[in-house]
Amino acid sequence: MRLVVSDKFIKLTSLLVVILWLSPTLIEFTVSIGSQTYSWSAFVLLFLLPIIGFIYLILAILTRKWWLFLFGLACIFSFAITMALGSYLLGP
């Protein structure tokens, strides 16, 4: 089974992922509900991007595009990649 997805749709969603990945650096806010505090960066890096990454993996298998598979893996491991880059660039 081969799925046909337009390249324009894939490019727009890829741009959305890049903007989401950079947003915790540019926008930092927290929401407090009672004694719980929720952070935008934790929501994006630990919840939203991994879900998008799994969707990309499914699309990569159905459309047979290997670069989409790599993009999905990058989304799934976005938190680890971000922490590794931050540690490398900022030092221990």
The 8 nearest C-alpha neighbors of each residue, nearest first, counted from 0:
[[1, 2, 61, 62, 60, 63, 3, 58],
 [0, 2, 61, 62, 3, 63, 60, 4],
 [3, 1, 62, 61, 4, 0, 58, 63],
 [2, 4, 62, 1, 5, 61, 6, 58],
 [5, 3, 2, 6, 8, 62, 9, 7],
 [6, 4, 7, 8, 3, 9, 10, 2],
 [5, 7, 9, 8, 10, 4, 11, 3],
 [6, 8, 10, 5, 9, 11, 4, 12],
 [9, 7, 11, 6, 5, 10, 12, 4],
 [8, 10, 6, 12, 7, 11, 13, 5],
 [11, 9, 13, 7, 8, 12, 6, 14],
 [12, 10, 14, 8, 13, 9, 7, 15],
 [11, 13, 15, 9, 14, 10, 8, 16],
 [14, 12, 10, 16, 15, 11, 9, 17],
 [13, 15, 11, 17, 12, 16, 10, 18],
 [14, 16, 12, 18, 13, 17, 19, 11],
 [17, 15, 19, 13, 14, 18, 20, 12],
 [18, 16, 20, 14, 19, 15, 21, 13],
 [17, 19, 15, 21, 16, 20, 22, 14],
 [20, 18, 16, 22, 17, 21, 15, 43],
 [19, 21, 17, 18, 22, 16, 23, 44],
 [20, 22, 18, 19, 24, 23, 17, 25],
 [21, 23, 25, 19, 24, 26, 20, 18],
 [24, 22, 40, 26, 25, 21, 27, 39],
 [25, 23, 22, 21, 26, 27, 40, 20],
 [24, 26, 22, 23, 27, 21, 20, 18],
 [27, 25, 23, 22, 24, 28, 39, 40],
 [28, 26, 23, 39, 25, 40, 24, 29],
 [27, 29, 39, 38, 26, 30, 40, 37],
 [28, 30, 38, 37, 39, 36, 31, 27],
 [29, 31, 37, 36, 38, 32, 28, 39],
 [32, 30, 36, 35, 33, 37, 29, 34],
 [33, 31, 35, 34, 36, 30, 37, 29],
 [32, 34, 35, 31, 36, 30, 37, 29],
 [33, 35, 32, 36, 31, 37, 30, 29],
 [36, 34, 32, 33, 31, 37, 30, 29],
 [37, 35, 31, 30, 32, 29, 38, 34],
 [38, 36, 30, 29, 31, 35, 39, 41],
 [37, 39, 29, 41, 40, 28, 42, 30],
 [40, 38, 42, 41, 28, 43, 29, 27],
 [41, 39, 23, 43, 42, 38, 44, 27],
 [42, 40, 44, 38, 45, 39, 43, 46],
 [41, 43, 39, 46, 40, 45, 44, 38],
 [42, 44, 47, 40, 41, 46, 45, 48],
 [45, 43, 78, 41, 48, 42, 40, 46],
 [44, 46, 41, 42, 43, 78, 47, 49],
 [45, 47, 42, 43, 49, 44, 48, 50],
 [46, 48, 43, 50, 49, 42, 51, 44],
 [47, 49, 51, 74, 50, 44, 43, 46],
 [50, 48, 75, 52, 51, 74, 47, 46],
 [51, 49, 53, 52, 47, 48, 54, 46],
 [52, 50, 48, 54, 49, 53, 55, 47],
 [53, 51, 71, 74, 49, 55, 75, 50],
 [52, 54, 56, 50, 55, 51, 71, 49],
 [53, 55, 51, 57, 52, 56, 58, 50],
 [54, 56, 71, 58, 52, 53, 57, 59],
 [57, 55, 53, 59, 68, 71, 54, 58],
 [56, 58, 54, 60, 59, 55, 61, 53],
 [59, 57, 55, 61, 56, 60, 62, 54],
 [60, 58, 56, 68, 64, 67, 62, 63],
 [59, 61, 63, 57, 58, 62, 56, 64],
 [60, 62, 58, 2, 1, 59, 63, 57],
 [61, 63, 2, 59, 64, 1, 60, 58],
 [64, 62, 60, 59, 61, 65, 1, 58],
 [63, 65, 59, 67, 62, 66, 68, 60],
 [66, 64, 68, 67, 63, 59, 69, 60],
 [65, 67, 69, 68, 64, 70, 59, 71],
 [66, 68, 70, 59, 65, 69, 64, 71],
 [67, 69, 65, 71, 59, 56, 66, 70],
 [70, 68, 72, 66, 71, 67, 73, 65],
 [69, 71, 67, 73, 68, 72, 66, 74],
 [72, 70, 52, 55, 74, 68, 56, 69],
 [71, 73, 75, 69, 74, 70, 76, 52],
 [72, 74, 70, 76, 71, 75, 77, 69],
 [75, 73, 52, 77, 71, 48, 72, 76],
 [74, 76, 49, 52, 72, 73, 77, 71],
 [75, 77, 73, 79, 74, 78, 80, 72],
 [78, 76, 74, 80, 79, 75, 73, 81],
 [77, 79, 81, 44, 80, 76, 82, 45],
 [78, 80, 82, 76, 81, 77, 83, 84],
 [81, 79, 77, 83, 78, 82, 84, 76],
 [82, 80, 78, 84, 79, 83, 77, 85],
 [81, 83, 85, 79, 84, 80, 86, 78],
 [84, 82, 86, 80, 85, 81, 79, 87],
 [85, 83, 87, 81, 86, 82, 88, 80],
 [86, 84, 82, 88, 83, 87, 89, 81],
 [85, 87, 83, 90, 89, 84, 88, 82],
 [88, 86, 84, 90, 85, 89, 83, 91],
 [87, 89, 85, 86, 90, 84, 83, 91],
 [90, 88, 86, 85, 87, 91, 84, 83],
 [91, 89, 86, 87, 88, 85, 84, 83],
 [90, 86, 89, 87, 88, 85, 83, 84]]
